[in-house]
Amino acid sequence: MRIYVESNFILELARGQAQAKPCEAILAGALGGRVEFALPSFSVAEPVETIHRHAAERGRIQQALEQDLSLLARTDSYKDEVERLREFTSVLARASESEREALRSTLQRTLECARVLETTAGAIALAAELGTKFGLKLPDAIVCASIRLDLDARPIASSCFVTRDVKDFGNSNLVDEFESLGCRVLFNFGAAVQLARL
């Protein structure tokens, strides 16, 4: 059994989100050799950019809030409330640092057991075709193209592509195309765990 994932798998683990436990089971299955585990290289870069973008947004919010709080602190009637709000700004900084560390750890663990699918010129060309055919944005088209090329090059009796992104990957024609290659498309990591009997 081969399980393909994309960037939301990494974010799910790094952020400890709702489906982190099934993602952990998939990692354990791959580390134990019970499943083959693959993800497009493009799906490694995307979560890094997402975490760094959110950290930068938090930094801007923190800086603006600190400036306002400094002004408010000059007014005696707000001093106690300002001190409580300063705790919130430190939460923003800690959250960003914690997410960056969790992402680093998640990427390390994931890359220990994943086969990373290269983003080749052929994948880019196929992505342009799939983007037009299924109305995919370029990043999603590159993910689909990478998986599709891997399925063509390395046929397997049982595989699935699991993602939480129903909006972008839920096109019924796209799902049918993957299924014609023997690859089920699932929108829940728990469903992949059940399918692979992990």
Residue pairs with C-beta under 8 A, 6 or more apart in sequence:
1 34
1 35
1 36
1 156
1 158
1 159
1 160
1 195
1 196
2 35
2 36
2 37
2 38
2 156
2 158
2 159
2 160
3 26
3 29
3 30
3 35
3 36
3 37
3 38
3 159
3 160
3 162
3 192
3 196
4 38
4 39
4 147
4 150
4 159
4 160
4 161
4 162
4 183
5 26
5 37
5 38
5 39
5 43
5 161
5 162
5 163
6 39
6 40
6 43
6 46
6 143
6 161
6 163
6 165
7 42
7 43
7 44
7 46
7 47
7 50
7 143
8 163
8 164
8 165
9 23
9 26
9 39
9 43
9 110
9 162
9 163
9 189
10 39
10 43
10 44
10 47
10 103
10 106
10 107
10 110
11 17
11 47
11 50
11 51
12 18
12 19
12 20
12 23
12 164
12 189
13 20
13 23
13 24
13 27
13 102
13 106
13 109
13 110
14 47
14 51
14 99
14 102
14 103
14 105
14 106
15 99
15 102
16 102
19 164
19 188
19 189
19 190
22 188
22 189
22 190
22 192
22 193
23 189
25 193
25 198
26 35
26 37
26 162
26 189
26 192
26 193
26 196
26 198
27 37
27 109
27 110
27 113
28 198
29 35
29 37
29 193
29 196
29 198
30 36
30 37
30 113
30 114
31 112
31 113
34 196
34 198
35 196
35 198
36 115
36 156
37 113
37 114
37 115
38 114
38 115
38 116
38 117
38 147
38 150
39 110
39 114
39 115
39 116
39 117
40 116
40 117
40 119
40 123
40 142
40 143
40 146
40 147
41 116
41 117
41 118
41 119
41 146
42 119
42 139
42 142
42 143
42 146
43 143
44 107
44 111
44 116
46 139
47 103
47 107
48 103
48 107
51 99
51 100
51 103
52 100
54 96
54 99
55 96
55 99
55 100
58 92
58 93
58 95
58 96
59 92
59 93
59 96
61 92
62 89
62 92
62 93
65 85
65 88
65 89
66 86
66 89
69 82
69 85
69 86
69 89
72 78
72 81
72 82
73 79
73 82
117 123
117 146
117 147
117 149
117 150
118 146
119 142
119 146
120 149
122 145
122 149
123 142
123 145
123 146
123 149
124 142
124 145
125 145
126 145
126 148
126 149
127 136
127 138
127 141
127 142
127 144
127 145
128 141
129 145
130 136
130 141
130 144
130 145
130 148
130 174
131 137
131 138
131 140
131 141
133 173
134 141
134 144
134 171
134 173
134 174
134 177
135 171
136 144
136 168
136 171
136 174
137 168
140 165
140 168
140 169
144 169
144 174
144 178
147 161
147 178
147 183
148 177
148 178
148 181
151 159
151 178
151 181
151 182
151 183
152 181
155 182
156 182
157 182
158 182
159 182
159 183
159 184
160 183
160 184
160 185
160 186
160 192
160 195
160 196
161 169
161 178
161 183
161 184
161 185
161 186
162 185
162 186
162 187
162 188
162 189
162 191
162 192
163 169
163 185
163 186
163 187
164 187
164 188
164 189
165 187
166 187
169 175
169 185
169 187
170 187
174 185
175 185
178 184
178 185
179 185
184 195
186 192
186 195
